[in-house]
């Protein structure tokens, strides 16, 4: 059963170059394999993994890693990844390294391999610098000796993360899906209420990777639009103002934490026509609570547009999972193993329980739900529908 609702998929913004996407997937697998070997090399060089010809128990390896509080889940996920990739193998209930671990411990070898990877797979060139930077400091981060944000955003710069979004066939496609969904709902509302102003709120806007395409799609409605760019981090708000403030009087910026009730943070419940959340809701303690707060922001008939990863990807575990927020979900939360994510079925259940109806999932045509790395969900806030049809 494919995840894409073909009849509901917005077009033409949602068109996807299938040949280019297929090449991207091949290249992404290559950079992921490089990352796994790089991780193994770093852990071996740090004396965490057993030397060739020796074995060690899992707890012994974790003890050598000296995991700081808050990173236990990451450490477990990393060892599981190495075992799945065959870089660690079982030996009588203990673990030993495979021959593939050798050769990527030194910086010169890493730089040469990274440069070759970028040449051979230009589709994923932007993924490589972030991966290398994270693996260079991973042991320090896991031990609590280096702050993760300084690794992901050195000196406050977003360059490493932003490079991933440049000419990225996969991310561009999902951002266009978001833009099409938001634009379609706003257009229907303004057509039905010609004297009204549509209100769109983006929660956890971050670096604005989705904001840009959405604002571009809404440019023809700017005079009757209020777009609220929100995030919990003041640094991201400053970035948002720099990138999207000039020449856009309809865009406002404010601090908002989706884990808190809107009214307690100065936002009027039931005031939004669209709430957009792109790759942010997984990084909450309880997705159910975050969804209820999104629902509270919306007018009856308003829509929530969610862009979320729906499959565990080792690349993300090697990079973004260094951030403490990645692992902050409660122990009893239903998430995918070794990740903070929900799959497609999990999101449908969570959205329905939070009071949303008409939940639709949009993703890459022709792929089954369990093959989708990412999915865009569009769900309607229960109540008298004012613009959905």
N, C-alpha and C positions, 0 to 999 in steps of 0.2 A: 504494500500500500504506500503510495507516494505521499509526501507531506504537503506538497504544493496544492493549494486550491486553485486549479487552473482558471475557473470562471471568475474567481475573485481577485486574481493577481493583477495589480495595476499595470497599465501599459500606456505609452511605449517606454516609460522610464525604466520598466523592469526587464527590458530585453537583455539577454546574456549571450555573449560570444562563447558558444559551447566549446569550440576548438581551443580558444585561448584559455578557457577555464580548465580544460583537461590538462593542458600543459602546465598550468599553475599548480594543479594537484600533484603532478609528478615532481615538480621543482620543490614544492613544499615538503614532500616526503624526503627529498634529498637534504634539505636544511635541517629537518627534524632528526634524521639519522646522524648528521654531523653534530648536532647538539647533544645527542645521547652519548656519542663517543667522547665529546669534549668534557661532558660531566664526569664520565668514568675516568678520563685522564686526570682531571683536576682532583678528584677524590683519591686516586692512587698516589698522585704526587704529594698530597697532604698527609699521607700515611693512614688514611681512613680505611681503604680497602686492603685486604690481605695481599701480600706479595705473591708473585708467581710461584706456584708449587705449594702454597699454603692455603689453609681455609680459615674461616672465622664465622662465628655465629652472628645472627642478625643483631642481637642486643649488643654484642661486642663491637660491631661496626658502628652502631648508633652512639655507643659510649665514646668511641674515638672521635666521632664527629662533634661531640660536646654540644648538643642541640640546645639552644636558648629557649626559654618559655615562649610559646606562641608559634614555634616552628616545628613542633613534633609532627604535625600532619604533613608538612612539606617533606621532612626527612623520610617518613614512611613512603610517601608517593615517589620520591626519587629512587629509593631502593627497589620498589616495585617496578618502576620504569626500566631500570637496568636489567632486572631479571627477565621481564617480558621481551626485551631487546636481545637477550642472549649474551649480554656483557657481563652479567653475573650468572653463574650456574650453580645449581644445587649439588652438593657432594656429601651424601650421608647425613642430611639434615643441617649441614653447614653450607657456606657460600665460598666460591672461588671465582677469580677473575678469568675471563677468556682471553685468548690471544689478541682479540680486536682492541683491547684496552690500550695497548702499547702504541706510542708514536704521536700522541697529541697532548703531551704534558707541557712541553716547552712553548714559550710565547712565539718564537720564530716559526715553529711548525704550525701553530694555530693560525698565525697571520697568513702564511702561505696557503694553507688549506682554505681559509676563509676567502682569500682573493680568488682562488681557483673556482670556488663554489659560486661566487658572484658573477664570474665570467661565463661559466657554463650554464647558469640558471638566472638570467637577468630578471626573470619574473619575480624572484624572491630576494633580489639584492638588498632591498630595504630591511629585510628581516635579520640579516647577518650581523650588522654592528651591535644591535641590541642583544642578540644572543651571546655574542662574544663578551660584551661588557658584563652581562649578568653572570656568566660562568667564571669570569676572572675573579669576581668578588663573592661568588655564591657561598663558599665556606665561611668567609667573614660574616656574611649576612646571617646565615643559619646559626652561627655561634654568638650572634648579638654584638659582634665587633664593628659592624658597619651598618648604617641605616639604609634600608632598602630603597627609600625614595631618592637617596643620593646616588644610588646606582642606576635606577631607572630614569631619574631626572637630574643628572649631574649639574651642580651649580644652579639648579632651578630651570635648566633648559629642557624643553620637550623634544629636542631634535631626534634623539634615539627612537622614541616612540612614534613621533610624527612621520619618520621615514617609512614606516610600515604602510602608512595610508597613501603614499604617493603612487599613483597609477597602479592601484591594486585591484585586479579584476574581481576578486571575491568580495572585498570590503566595499568597493564601489557599487557593486550590484545590490548588496544589502542596504547600503545607505540610500540608494535610489528607490528601493522598495519602501523604506521609511518615508522618504520625501513624497512618493506617490500617494501613500496612504494618508499622510497629513494634508497634502494639497487637496486631495479628493474630498475629504470631510469638510475642510474649510470652505472650499468652493460651493459645496452643497448648502452649507449653513448660510453663507452670505447671499446666495441666490434666493434662499427662502426668506431671509430677513434682511432686506436691502438697506435698512438704516442701522444695523447692528455692527459691532466690532467683534471679530473672532479672537479668542484668547487661547494661545498655545503656550504650554509650560514644558520645558525640557528639564528633567531632573537628572542630576549627576552628569552634566554636560561635559565635564572633563576637558580634554584638549580640543573639543569642538569638531571631531572627525565626522560626526553625523550632522552637526549643526549647519555647516556650510552648504551641503547639498539640499537640506530642508529649506533654509532661507532662500537659496537660489530658486527653488521650486515655487516659493511663496511670494517672490518679488512682484508679481503682477497684482498681488492683493495687499501690498504694504500699507496703503492708505486706510485700510479697514482691518488692520491686524495689530495685535499686541503680542509680541513673542518674549517670553520670560526665560532667560538663560540662567539656570541655577546650578549650584554645586556646593558641597560642604567645605571645599577648600578655597581659601582666599586667593591662592596662587592661580588656580584655574579661572577664577572670576576675573583676575587682572588680565590673564591671557585672552579670555573671551572678549573683554572690552577692547583690547588691542586689535583682535582679529575681526570682530563683528560689530563694533560699536560705531565706527565712523560712517557717516552717511546713512545710518539706519535708525532714525528716531523712534521707530516702532519696536526696537529691541531694548529691553531692560535687563539688568543684571542684579541678582540677589542671592544671598546665602540661604540654602535650604537643605535639610537632611531628611531624606525620604523615610528614614526610620522613625521620625517624629511626626506627631499629628500636625496637620497644616495649620489649624487655628492657633496652636501654641507657638507657631513661628511667624505669625503675622499674615498668613495666607487665608483668604476667605474660602471656606469649604463650598463646593458646588459652583465654583466660578469659572472653571476651565472647560473649553470645548474639546481640547486635545491635550493629553499628557503624553510626552515622549520620554522613553527611558532606553538608552542604548548602552548595552554592556555594563550595566551598573547594578541591577537588582540582585545578581548573584552574590555581590559583595556586601550583603546585609546579613544580620544575625538570623532574621526570620523573613523569608520571602513573603509569607502570608501576611505579616504585619505591613511590609512595604506596599504590597498590593492593596491592602485596605486603605492605606493613606492615599495611594493614587486614585482609588475609587472615590474617596472623600473629596478630592480636589475637583472632580468632574461633575458637570451638570448631567442630569438624566439624559441619556442618549449620546453623551460625549464618548469619545473613544480613547483608549489607551493603546499606544503603539510601542511594542517592546521589541528590541533587537538584541538577541541573546545567543551565546554559544550553547549548542544543545548536544555536543559530543565532547568528551574529554580529549584534548590535544596535548601531546607531550611538549610541543613547542611552548605552549602557554605555561605549563608546569615549570619549564626551564627558565622562564622570563618573568611574566607578570605574577606568577605565584610566589615570587620573593616578597611581594608586598604583604604585610600582615593582614590587611583587609580581605585578601583572597581567602583566608582560612577562618574568618571570624564567625562562621555560621555555628549555631547551637548544635550540640551533639545529637539531639533527637530530630534534627531537620532532615527531611528526605532529599538527599542530594546524590548525584552519581558518585560511585566509588572513587576515592582519591581525588576529589574535585569539589568545588562549591556549586556545581551546575545542576540543572534539571534537564531531562530529555523532553522531547516534544509532548509525550503523554503527561509527564509531570507538570509542565506548564499549563496544559489544558485543565487539569484537575485543580491546580492552584488558582487559576483565574476564575473558574466556575465557583469555587468555594469563597472567593473574595467578592462575589456578587456581580461578576461580569457575565454577559450573554453574547451569543453570536460570535464565539471565539473562532478566528480564522488564522491559519498558519500559512505563511508564504516562504518558499525557499527555492533551491535549485531544481528546476523541472527534471523529472526522470530519475531522481534519486529517492530511495526509501528513507523513511524517517530516521532510522539508525545510522544512515550514511551522511546526514546533514551536519556539517560543522557548525552552521549558524541557521537561525530561523527568525523570521519577523512575525510576531503575533499582533493581530488587530482585534481588540475586544471592546464591546460596548457596555457602558455603565448601565446597569438595570434601571428602568424607569421609563417614563413616556419619551419615546424617541423623537427628538426635535430635528435631526438632520441626517439620520443614517440612511434614509431611503430617498 
